[in-house]
Structures are given as structure tokens and as C-alpha cells.
Amino acid sequence: MAGVAHGVLFHHFGSKRGLYVEAVNEISKLLFELPLPEPGAPPRARIRQILFEHFHRISQHERLVVGYINGSLGIASDPEAWEVLETRRITIISHALEVVGLDPTAEAPRMTLRAISAGMDQLSALWVQQNRAYPVDALVEAMMQIIVGALRGASALDPSLDTSSAEDLLLPHD
């Protein structure tokens, strides 16, 4: 349909699978390679900015998001495609942990934040499918609370981990 000979595709991508992995890479980049906020802002503002950027991207690429989320089981079954996606997610998670003063290599918070990133994918797809039933501000605040809960969960996994100061940085102060 693109008017490109099969030979050119195979020369460039090596195989159908190579084309597939590159498509996953491009989609992952478009949806999940978010610009990192300015380092001078307070941690809560920086994490909120990442979330705002995420939902802004989602709103710009609604059909792509729903297809991507629905096809994520296929991506998970392909180790190379899965690694493409995971690399982007872990980059954002590591940055978020650094922002709140936690070790970005600590396994327990990486695990709990990674778990909620899958939930955020589902939240994003549902938000689109339900015609954006909630304003972005509400989605961001809900995710901030979920992130705090994930950090508390990390402390349950690793009792030597103190996440209280990180939680405090993320909670709103009236």
C-alpha cells in the first residue's frame, strides 16, 4: 500500500519481525519518551508535569493508544519488542525516583512503580474510550495518589526502605 517494494523493506529492517520491532520502537517513543521537566522545579511539580505530558500525548494519539494497549499482550510475548517498551518505562521510573530522592536502582520502588505504569496504560485507554470523562487535572491527581501508594507498597516489600520523605514531597500541602 505504501508503494515500497518488499525487497527494500527487508533490506532496511531485515525481516517482518524487524519491521514489527521498529514499529513498536516508534510507537513507544511517540507515547512514552516524555521530555523531562526542568530540574529546578519542586519534586511534586516535576512529577505532575511528566503526568500532564503523558495525558497530553494520549489525547493527541487516542486511536494509537487504544490499539497499543489492546496489542500489549503481543508485545509482551516478544522479548525484543518488550525490551524496547521497558527501556522507556524504566527511564521514566528511574527519573521519578531520583526526583523524590530515592535510589533509582532500588528494586522494590522500581517494581511497584513499574506495576502502576501498567495501570496507567489501562487508565489512559479507558479515559480515551470513555470520551475523556474526567479532566486531566483529576487524572494527574489520581496518579499522584497512586504513586504515593506505590511508594508505600515498596516499603512493605522492603522494610529497610524509608519512603516517607518521598511521599511527603509528592503529597499536596494546604
Secondary structure by P-SEA (a helix, b strand, c coil): cccccaaaaaaacccaaaaaaaaaaaaaaaccccccccccccaaaaaaaaaaaaaaaaaacaaaaaaaaaaaaaaaacaaaaaaaaaaaaaaaaaaaaaacccccccaaaaaaaaaaaaaaaaaaaaaaacccccaaaaaaaaaaaaaaaaaaaaaacccccaaaaaaaacccc
